[in-house]
Amino acid sequence: MPHTSPTTKVLITPAPETVVRPVYEYSEEQQAQIAELREYADSILLTTSDPYYPWELRWLNRPDTVPRYMRASKWNPPDAKKRIKATLEWRREFKPDLIPPDEVKIESETGKIIINGFDKDGRPIIYMRPGRENTETSPRQLRHLVWCLERAKDLMPPGQESLVIIVDYKSTTLRTNPSISIARKVLTILQNHYVETLGRAIVVNLPFLLNFFYKGISPFLDPVTRDKMRFNPNLLELVPASQLDADFGGEHAYQFDSQSYWDQIVAACGIAPDGTRVDSSPASNVDLHKLTTTESALTHEEHMVTPTTPFPDEKTRVEVSTISVEGDEDQNVQHLVS
C-alpha cells in the first residue's frame, strides 16, 4: 500500500473508476404504478401558501423519491401510499431539509458521525464511532443523525440512491454506546422515512460485551435491513483504497479536525446558516408537471455522467450501470448487497 500523508481533506466525490449501481429500470406497468403514486402524493401536498410547501415539493421532485416508495412496498400501491403519506407527515413536523447547521454542530465536534468517501458503487460513506460520544441523550442527537443522512443524499452522484454506514465500535463502552431506545428511534426513521436508502450497514470491532445490544434491536430490524448488515468484512472489497479511511486499511489518511470538517461539508452541500440552500430556490427549478417517471427509467446501456460538485475544477467521470426491477425484488436486494 502506498504511503499517504495525513490530510484533513474530506472526500466529496467518488473515485474516477466508480460504476454507479444499482440504477433501476422499470417496466411499463411499474412506471404506471410510479405515476399513480406520484399523482396521489400530489393530491396530499401542502397548499402553496404553506412556507414548507416548496421544500416538500423539492423532496417529492427528486427522481428517486417516488420509485423508492414503490420498491419498498414491493409494488403494492395501497402500502406505498400509506408509506409516502406517513413520510410527508413526518417531514412536515421534523423538517429534515431545514435543520440549521449550528443547531447540531456540537454533535459533530468529536467526529462520532462523519461523511467521508464513497464505496465502489458510488454510495457515500457515513462513519459512526460510538466511542467518540460527546453529548447526553437528547432529540438533538437524532436531528444530527438526520442532518447527516440529508447531507449524504446531497453528495450522491447522479443515479445513486443509497448510502453506506460503517459503525466502528473501537473504544466503545457501555457508557458511550447508544441506548436501545435511541437505536430503535434511529431504525424507525431510517426504515420508514429513508426507505431504500441504506445500501450497506457494516459493523466492525464489535466487542463481545455489546452483543446484547444487537440482540436488543434485532426484533426491530426489517428483513431487508437485516440482510444488508455485514460484520467485519474485508472493506477493501467494497471500498476503493483511495476512498477508505486509513483506520480501516485504506489509503485516505484522514485526520479529523472538527471545524475543517464542518466547513467542508456545509460548503459542499451548499447549506445556508438557516438550513436553506445557498443561491438555490427550494424547488430547484423543477417543473412539477414536467417531471415524469420515464426520466428515471434508464436503459440497459451504460452511461457516463458528471456528478455536480461545488468546485468547477473537480470533475469525476462516473459510469452508471442499470438493472431491471422485474422479477423477485428480494433476490435483487440480496444480490446487490452481497
Secondary structure as UniProt FT lines:
FT   TURN            16..17
FT   STRAND          19..25
FT   HELIX           28..43
FT   TURN            48..49
FT   TURN            51..52
FT   HELIX           53..61
FT   TURN            63..64
FT   HELIX           65..72
FT   TURN            73..75
FT   HELIX           77..94
FT   HELIX           96..98
FT   HELIX           101..104
FT   HELIX           105..108
FT   TURN            109..110
FT   STRAND          113..118
FT   TURN            120..121
FT   STRAND          124..128
FT   HELIX           130..132
FT   HELIX           139..155
FT   TURN            158..159
FT   STRAND          163..168
FT   TURN            170..171
FT   TURN            174..176
FT   HELIX           180..193
FT   TURN            195..196
FT   STRAND          198..204
FT   HELIX           208..210
FT   HELIX           211..217
FT   HELIX           218..220
FT   HELIX           223..227
FT   STRAND          229..231
FT   HELIX           235..237
FT   HELIX           241..243
FT   HELIX           246..248
FT   HELIX           258..269
FT   TURN            273..274
FT   TURN            278..279
FT   TURN            282..285
FT   TURN            288..290
FT   HELIX           293..296
FT   STRAND          303..305
FT   TURN            312..313
FT   STRAND          318..324
FT   HELIX           329..337
//
